[in-house]
Amino acid sequence: MEQKVDIQTIFKENLEPIIDECITRAMNKYINELRFDEPINNNILGIREVAEYLKISKSTVYKFTMEHQIPHYKVGRKAFFRKEEIDQWINKGKVKTREEMSAELDARLAQKYRKY
């Protein structure tokens, strides 16, 4: 009574389910990591990203948020920033050149004396 051992049957019955389970676990882990690591919106920045973007320290960003100097949003204790609002905020602080100030003064004076 010699039994014929069929390698293909042994593989299919024993190893295939184990391999399938391992592949399924690995794929699920990979998909979950992608879902959580992917930013919701590239225009939404955290404290660290704002500090890097503005080339300032995180503590300075915290100071600006506490003093309500920088536009931001809070969810719980976390602060979030919109990149376009940060850009607008930076542009508001533009220091005018002498030529710009002179042209502005000339325009004001011309307007003032035009009324008389």
Secondary structure by P-SEA (a helix, b strand, c coil): cbbbbbaaaaaaaccaaaaaaaaaaaaaaaaaaaaaacccccccccaaaaaaaacccaaaaaaaaaaccccccccccbbbbbaaaaaaaaaaaccccaaaaaaaaaaaaaaaaaac
